[in-house]
Amino acid sequence: MRGDTTAAVERVAGWLRSDGAAYPCAGALVLALRGHLGLTQESFADDLGVPLGRVEALENGCVPIGALPRRVDEQLLSLSDLDLLAICDLEQQWRSGEPALG
């Protein structure tokens, strides 16, 4: 069974994908992290040391997982029930057109 965070990220990624996001899984990961930290976009931008517009781009799925800020990568490890490999696999499946695995 998937952890609650993984399932939530997958759902949000699906919504972002249906809205046309280029990198929906990355956007969903950033949204989950900000929610976990309980930060506003402004305070999250300050925490990451990036402009507010960059946070908006990250959350909208405009940035690939491999280009997320290092601080995001580090903080994602605090999400104990997140299966990051499953999220990366989902992104790869969507990009390659492979059917999703159950």
N, C-alpha and C positions, 0 to 999 in steps of 0.2 A: 504494500500500500504506500502511495506517495505521501510525503509530509504535507501538512497544510500549506506551508509556504510554497512548495513546489507546485501544488495544484492551483493555488491562487496566481502564481506567476504564469502558469500555462493558460489560465483563463484570460488574464489581462493581455497576454501576448496574442491570443486569438482575436481579441477585440482590436488591438493595435493593428494586427495583420489585416483584419477586415476593413479598417480605416485607411489601408494603403501604406502603413509604415514600412520602410525599407528593412529595418532591423527590429522586428517586434519583440523578440525575446530579450534583446539588450534593453529596450525601453522598459519592458515589464520588470526586469531585474532592478533597474535603477529606481523605478516607482516603489517596488517592494522594499528596497533598502531604505529609501527616504521615509516610507511609512513605518518601518521597523524602528528607525531612529527617532521618529516623532518630530521631524523637522519641517519647517516651511520651506518652500523653494528658495527663498532668500537666505535662510540660515544654512541650508544645504549647500548653496553656492559658496557661502563664506567658508564652510567646513572643507569643501573641496578646493577652495582657492581659484574658482572659475567664475566668469560672469554669469548672471542670471540667465541670459539667453542660451548659454551652453547647457545649463541644467534642463531648460525647456527642450532643447534639441535631443539631449540624452533620453529624457522621459518620453519624447514623441517617437523614439525609435529611429532617429536619423544617424546614429553612430553604431558601428558594429561592435560586437562584444570584445573583440581584440583591440579596439581603440578606446575602450572605456578608461577614464582616469585611473591611475594606479591606486589612488585612495579608495575608489569604488571597489576595485578588485580586493583590496585588503579588508574592507568592511563587509563585503559579501560573506566572508568566512564567519561572521558573527551570526549569520542566519542558520542556526543549527539544523533545522529540518528542511533545508534547501538542497535538492539534488542538482547541483550545477551541471553535472555531466548530462543529465536528462534534458535540461534546458538547452544546452549546446547541441545535443542530438536533435531536438525538435527544430531548432533553427536550421540545422543542416538538412533535415528532411524537407522542410519547407523550401529551402533554397534549391534543392536538387529535384524537387517534385516527387520525391518518394512518398509512398503512403505512410501515414503515421502508424507507429507500432502501438498496439493495445496498451 
